[in-house]
Amino acid sequence: MSATQLFEAVDTYINSLFAADDEILSRAVERARKAGLPEIQVSSGQGKLIYLLAKMIGAKRILEIGTLGGYSTVWLGRALPKDGELISVELDAAHAAVARETVKDAGLSEKVEIVEGRGLDEMRALEPSFDLVFLDANKDGYPAYLKQAKRLLRKGGLIVADNVVREGAVLEPSQVDPNAIGAAAFNQALASDPDLEAIVLQQVGIKGHDGLAIARVKD
């Protein structure tokens, strides 16, 4: 068994124990696949992680940038209390339509609003009061998203950002790879910001080689 196969096998083992998809999540994946959406949603284990992070800080208002088919949206929506609210912003109207079906199927329509628009524009229009911001959109926009996320979050709030390792491309981001450039700039901004406490978790497994950034706004 190669190292890659071992990582994938262990990832599958962990997910089967702690984050197995239920019928709703399985239908979300299949719905997105049938609609022709790219299969780039978070893994079930990553979904469980962001769910737990939201639960651990008692999040009542969550902002998600990059909805895709709504798979991560369901995980985050399930972490909310009865009076919680999740705003998820998606640029692609076709993706947003699929996500709304998934949110409805999950029984989360009263808590979750899918907004069509550019992430940065929608963030600028919002008022501060969020507990958690989850970034999973265009990586070249991450540095700008970070500035807005800080503005929107309460003290002690979390910024969680997916795909910030890019199979190691952030070590020497190519000038022709805007995603690696954006992720590297985002990581540097997290590390140097005196108002944030942050770490990047390198991840290998069924989603390949990447990383998840977690940052907390200092009290």
C-alpha positions in Angstrom: 0.0 0.0 0.0 1.4 3.4 -1.0 1.5 6.3 1.4 -1.3 8.0 -0.6 -3.5 4.8 -0.3 -2.7 4.6 3.4 -3.8 8.2 4.0 -7.0 7.7 2.1 -7.7 4.4 3.9 -7.2 6.0 7.3 -9.3 9.0 6.3 -12.1 6.7 5.2 -11.8 4.8 8.5 -12.0 8.0 10.6 -15.0 9.3 8.6 -16.8 6.0 9.0 -16.5 6.1 12.7 -17.2 9.8 13.4 -18.7 11.4 10.3 -20.6 8.9 8.1 -23.0 10.6 5.7 -26.7 10.2 6.6 -29.4 10.0 4.0 -29.7 13.8 3.7 -26.0 14.4 3.2 -25.8 11.5 0.7 -28.6 13.0 -1.3 -26.8 16.3 -1.2 -23.8 14.8 -2.8 -25.8 12.9 -5.4 -27.9 16.0 -6.2 -24.8 18.1 -6.8 -23.3 15.3 -9.0 -26.4 15.0 -11.1 -26.5 18.8 -11.6 -22.9 18.6 -12.9 -21.4 20.6 -10.0 -17.6 20.0 -9.5 -17.0 17.5 -6.8 -14.9 19.8 -4.6 -17.1 19.9 -1.5 -15.5 19.3 1.9 -15.2 15.7 3.0 -17.6 14.3 5.7 -14.8 14.5 8.2 -14.1 18.2 7.3 -17.8 18.8 7.6 -17.9 17.3 11.1 -14.9 19.5 12.1 -16.5 22.8 11.1 -19.7 21.6 12.7 -17.8 20.9 16.0 -16.0 24.3 15.8 -19.3 26.1 15.5 -20.8 24.1 18.3 -17.8 24.6 20.6 -18.1 28.4 20.4 -21.9 28.4 20.6 -22.2 30.1 17.2 -25.6 31.7 16.6 -24.7 33.6 13.4 -22.6 32.0 10.7 -21.4 33.4 7.3 -20.3 31.0 4.6 -18.5 32.3 1.4 -18.8 29.7 -1.3 -21.9 27.5 -1.1 -21.4 25.1 -4.0 -24.2 22.5 -3.6 -24.8 23.1 0.1 -23.0 20.1 1.6 -20.9 22.2 4.1 -24.0 24.5 4.5 -25.9 21.6 6.0 -23.1 20.7 8.4 -22.9 24.4 9.6 -26.7 24.8 9.7 -27.0 21.7 11.9 -24.6 23.3 14.4 -26.9 26.3 15.0 -29.4 26.6 17.8 -33.1 27.0 17.1 -32.8 30.8 16.8 -29.6 30.6 14.8 -28.9 32.0 11.4 -26.6 31.1 8.5 -26.0 33.3 5.4 -24.3 31.4 2.6 -23.1 33.4 -0.4 -22.7 31.8 -3.8 -21.7 33.4 -7.1 -23.1 30.8 -9.5 -26.9 30.8 -9.8 -27.1 27.2 -10.8 -25.1 26.2 -7.8 -27.3 28.3 -5.5 -30.4 26.6 -6.9 -29.0 23.1 -6.0 -28.0 24.3 -2.6 -31.5 25.6 -1.9 -32.9 22.2 -2.6 -30.4 20.6 -0.3 -31.2 23.1 2.5 -34.9 22.4 2.1 -34.3 18.7 2.2 -32.3 19.1 5.4 -35.2 21.0 7.0 -33.0 24.1 7.5 -34.8 26.7 5.4 -35.9 28.7 8.4 -32.2 29.1 9.5 -30.3 29.2 6.3 -30.4 31.9 3.6 -28.6 31.3 0.2 -27.6 34.6 -1.3 -26.5 34.9 -4.9 -23.7 37.4 -5.4 -20.0 38.1 -5.2 -18.6 37.2 -1.9 -16.7 40.4 -1.2 -19.7 42.6 -2.3 -22.0 40.7 0.0 -19.6 40.8 2.9 -19.2 44.6 2.6 -23.0 45.0 2.8 -23.3 43.1 6.1 -23.1 44.4 9.6 -20.9 43.0 12.3 -22.4 40.3 14.6 -21.2 37.0 13.3 -19.6 34.2 15.4 -18.0 32.2 12.6 -17.0 32.8 9.0 -16.3 29.9 6.7 -14.3 30.6 3.6 -14.4 28.1 0.7 -14.6 30.2 -2.4 -12.0 31.6 -4.9 -8.6 31.5 -3.2 -7.3 34.6 -4.9 -10.0 36.5 -3.0 -9.0 35.1 0.4 -6.9 38.1 1.5 -9.7 40.5 0.9 -12.2 38.1 2.5 -10.0 38.0 5.6 -10.3 41.8 6.1 -14.0 41.7 5.9 -14.3 38.6 8.1 -12.4 40.4 10.8 -14.7 43.3 10.6 -17.8 41.1 10.8 -16.8 38.8 13.7 -17.2 39.3 17.4 -14.3 39.0 19.8 -13.6 35.3 20.2 -15.2 34.5 16.8 -13.6 32.1 14.3 -12.4 32.3 10.7 -12.2 28.9 9.1 -10.7 28.7 5.6 -10.4 25.7 3.3 -7.8 24.8 0.7 -4.9 26.9 2.1 -2.0 24.4 1.3 -2.8 23.6 -2.3 -0.7 20.4 -2.4 2.2 22.4 -1.1 2.0 25.1 -3.8 2.0 27.8 -1.1 5.7 27.0 -0.5 6.6 28.6 -3.8 3.4 30.0 -5.3 3.7 30.4 -9.1 2.9 33.7 -10.7 0.6 31.8 -13.0 -1.4 30.2 -10.1 -3.6 32.9 -8.6 -5.1 30.3 -6.1 -1.7 29.5 -4.6 -0.7 33.1 -4.6 -4.0 34.0 -2.8 -3.7 31.2 -0.3 -0.1 32.0 0.5 -0.9 35.7 1.0 -3.9 34.7 3.2 -1.7 32.5 5.4 0.9 35.2 5.8 -1.8 37.7 6.7 -3.1 35.3 9.4 0.3 34.8 10.8 1.2 38.4 11.0 -2.1 39.9 12.2 -1.8 40.9 15.9 -5.6 40.6 16.4 -5.7 36.9 15.4 -4.6 33.6 16.9 -4.2 31.1 14.1 -3.0 27.8 12.8 -3.1 25.8 9.6 -3.9 22.1 9.8 -2.2 20.2 7.0 -4.6 17.5 5.8 -4.1 14.4 3.6 -6.7 11.8 2.7 -9.6 11.3 0.4 -9.5 15.0 -0.6 -5.9 14.9 -1.5 -3.2 17.1 0.1 -4.4 20.5 1.4 -5.0 22.4 4.6 -7.6 24.1 6.8 -6.8 27.4 8.5 -8.5 28.3 11.8 -8.1 31.7 13.3 -9.7 33.3 16.4 -10.3 37.0 16.9 -8.5 37.9 20.2 -10.6 39.2 23.1 
